[in-house]
Amino acid sequence: MARILLFTLLLSAPAAQAQSFSPYYGAAAVERTLATRLFSAQKPYSLISFVGNPNLIPLLGVYSGGVFRNGTPSPVNLMLWKIAMTGVSTAVSVTCLGANQDYFNEEFLASVSHLCDWPAAGAQADEVLLAYWISVMGYQAPESEYLAWREFTKSDYMQKLKGSDAVYALTVPILMNPHFLVRK
């Protein structure tokens, strides 16, 4: 969560400083990543369903006329990414309640199902947490990012959450992690 706050603060710096950031992967690349790792091939999804308006998708970074546009992090596209990723996180979290099961692939659902028992000890086992991290993040982030996220799972805040609320709180920081959204 602290990384998201730091990332947000850095993005609100003057435009000259923002130019030093790497661009976002963009809407199409993130859609492909999510489709491969999370979503079922039988139920196509689109970021539009999480952002709410197809006219906003170009603000997440798209190729147009052979040029990548709107990929430089800014407060506006950070807000749109936050809306999209919290929407995905909500869709993931309600699988604990039996909803949206057909939208996700079997492998991903297996990794989520263990977390639905949160705060049970089995849900907090290192192998369960690592499997979930990898199912969402893949290998895009260094181990230090996983270790920071795992430490977050042990926080008092997380220990008070149960089931779907915990899954939501575990998923948002992975999807909003700069290593998930921003090119190196």
Residue pairs with C-beta under 8 A, 6 or more apart in sequence:
1 152
1 173
3 145
3 148
3 173
3 177
3 178
4 172
4 173
4 176
7 73
7 78
7 176
7 178
8 75
8 78
10 17
10 21
10 73
11 18
11 21
11 73
11 74
11 75
11 78
12 75
18 72
18 73
18 74
19 72
21 72
21 73
21 182
22 182
22 183
22 184
23 61
23 68
23 71
23 72
23 73
23 182
23 183
24 30
24 60
24 61
24 71
24 72
24 73
24 77
24 81
24 181
24 182
24 183
25 33
25 61
25 181
25 182
25 183
26 60
26 61
26 62
26 63
26 68
26 71
27 47
27 57
27 58
27 60
27 61
27 62
28 62
28 63
30 47
30 60
30 180
30 181
31 45
31 46
31 47
33 138
33 180
34 45
34 88
35 41
35 44
35 45
37 108
37 135
37 136
37 138
38 88
38 92
38 104
38 105
38 108
38 135
38 136
39 45
39 103
39 104
39 105
39 108
40 102
40 103
40 104
40 105
41 105
42 102
43 102
43 103
45 103
47 57
47 60
47 84
48 54
48 57
49 87
50 83
50 84
50 85
50 87
50 88
50 91
51 57
51 60
51 80
51 83
51 84
51 87
52 83
56 80
58 64
58 69
58 70
59 70
59 76
59 77
59 80
60 70
60 77
60 80
60 81
60 84
61 68
61 69
61 70
61 71
61 77
62 68
62 69
62 70
63 69
70 77
73 182
81 176
81 181
82 176
85 172
85 175
85 176
86 172
88 171
88 175
89 167
89 168
89 171
89 172
89 175
90 168
91 100
91 103
92 100
92 104
92 112
92 167
92 168
92 171
93 164
93 165
93 167
93 168
93 171
94 100
94 164
95 101
95 104
95 109
95 112
95 113
95 116
95 164
95 167
96 112
96 113
96 115
96 116
96 163
96 164
96 167
97 163
97 164
101 109
104 112
107 135
108 135
111 128
111 131
111 132
111 135
112 132
112 167
114 122
114 123
114 125
114 128
114 131
114 132
115 123
115 128
115 132
115 166
115 167
115 170
116 123
116 163
116 164
116 167
117 123
117 163
118 124
118 158
118 161
118 162
118 163
118 166
118 167
118 170
119 158
119 159
119 160
119 161
119 162
119 166
122 128
123 166
124 153
124 154
126 150
129 150
129 153
130 146
130 150
132 170
133 146
133 149
133 150
133 174
136 171
136 174
136 175
136 180
137 145
137 146
137 174
137 177
137 179
137 180
140 179
140 180
141 177
141 179
141 180
142 179
145 177
145 179
149 170
149 173
149 174
149 177
152 158
152 173
153 170
157 169
158 166
158 169
158 170
161 169
174 180
175 181
